[in-house]
Amino acid sequence: MSTGEGETAGGGGDGIEVRFRLFDGSDIGPSRHDPATAVTALKEFILARWPQDKEIIPKTVNEITIINSGRILENNRTLGDSRVPAAEAPGGVITMHVVVRPQRADKSEKRPSKAPSPTGQNSNRCGCTIL
C-alpha cells in the first residue's frame, strides 16, 4: 500500500511508519509521520480519514484516544515522545490502537445511578475490545 497520501510534515525517509487499528479490526494506514508530529495532529489525521461506513464516527479529536503498547498518548506530546522502542521491530510498521469515546452532550445531565440491574450485574459495562 502506498504511503504517499498519508505522509505528513517532514515525511522523509526518517519518519515513523504507523498504522491505526480501529475498534472493528480495520486499519487507517500505514502512513509515515515525522517524529515531531503532535499527538493532536495524529488525531486530526485519523479523523480526516475515518471510514464513513462505520457505526461509530468521532466528531472531534477529543473523542479519539490513541494507545501504543498499552500507553495512552497524551495530546501535548509528540509521536517521538510516545514511542516504545522495545516494542518496535526495526524498520517495521507500528500499530497503534484507536478508541472512540463520544463526549456527553450535556454536562448538567444527571448521571445514571450505579444501582445494579435486576440480574445483579452492572449495566454500565463497556463493550470495547482491544486487540
Buried (B, 14 or more C-beta within 10 A) or exposed (E): EEBEEBBBEEBEEEBBBBBBBBBEEEBBBBBBBBBBBBBBBBBBBBBEEBEEEEEEEBEEBEBBBBBBBEEEBEBEEBBEEBBEEEEBEEEEBBBBBBBBEEEEEEEEEEEEEEEEEEEEEEEEEEEEEEE
